[in-house]
Amino acid sequence: MKIMDVKTFLVGNPWKNWIFIKKNWIFIKVYTDEGITGLGEATGGLATKPILGDVEELVRFVIGEDPRHPDKL
């Protein structure tokens, strides 16, 4: 099994907004060549765009890798 694609989903979270501070959730969906998908979360603090950028930069390193060995990823 190999990772074929990774997509990110930004979800606004209006009920957790503090005064003038928006906290969004970042979810990640991993697609494999066997049709199996996995979900994860990359939410961290209040900085959304830097985390999205980090995930997008790391995608190229996981494409083609085996998702059953997250310790290696």
C-alpha positions as CSV (number, residue, x, y, z in Angstrom):
1,M,0.0,0.0,0.0
2,K,1.3,3.5,-0.9
3,I,0.2,7.0,-0.3
4,M,-1.1,8.5,-3.5
5,D,-2.4,11.9,-2.4
6,V,-2.9,14.1,0.6
7,K,-5.5,16.9,0.8
8,T,-6.1,19.5,3.5
9,F,-9.4,20.9,4.6
10,L,-9.7,24.2,6.6
11,V,-12.8,24.3,8.7
12,G,-13.8,27.5,10.5
13,N,-14.8,27.2,14.1
14,P,-17.0,30.2,15.0
15,W,-18.1,28.9,18.4
16,K,-14.5,28.8,19.6
17,N,-13.6,32.4,18.5
18,W,-12.2,34.5,21.2
19,I,-12.3,38.3,21.0
20,F,-11.0,39.1,17.6
21,I,-9.1,35.8,17.4
22,K,-10.3,33.0,15.0
23,K,-9.3,29.5,15.6
24,N,-9.7,27.1,12.7
25,W,-9.4,23.4,12.4
26,I,-7.1,21.8,9.8
27,F,-8.0,18.3,8.7
28,I,-5.9,16.1,6.5
29,K,-7.2,13.2,4.3
30,V,-4.7,10.7,3.0
31,Y,-5.5,8.6,-0.1
32,T,-3.8,5.2,-0.9
33,D,-3.4,3.2,-4.1
34,E,-5.7,0.5,-2.6
35,G,-8.6,2.9,-2.1
36,I,-8.2,3.2,1.7
37,T,-8.3,6.7,3.1
38,G,-7.2,8.1,6.5
39,L,-8.0,11.2,8.4
40,G,-5.9,13.4,10.6
41,E,-5.8,16.8,12.2
42,A,-3.0,19.4,12.0
43,T,-4.6,22.1,14.1
44,G,-2.2,23.9,16.3
45,G,-2.5,27.2,18.0
46,L,-3.9,30.2,16.2
47,A,-1.6,30.2,13.2
48,T,-3.5,28.6,10.3
49,K,-1.7,29.5,7.1
50,P,1.8,28.6,8.4
51,I,0.6,25.1,9.3
52,L,-1.2,24.7,5.9
53,G,2.1,25.7,4.3
54,D,4.0,23.2,6.4
55,V,1.7,20.3,5.5
56,E,1.8,21.2,1.8
57,E,5.6,21.2,1.9
58,L,5.7,17.8,3.6
59,V,3.3,16.1,1.2
60,R,6.0,15.5,-1.4
61,F,8.0,13.5,1.2
62,V,5.1,11.1,2.0
63,I,3.8,10.4,-1.6
64,G,4.8,6.8,-2.4
65,E,5.4,5.9,1.2
66,D,3.6,3.1,3.2
67,P,1.0,4.7,5.5
68,R,1.2,1.6,7.8
69,H,4.5,2.9,9.1
70,P,3.8,6.3,10.5
71,D,7.0,6.1,12.7
72,K,9.0,6.3,9.4
73,L,7.0,9.2,8.0
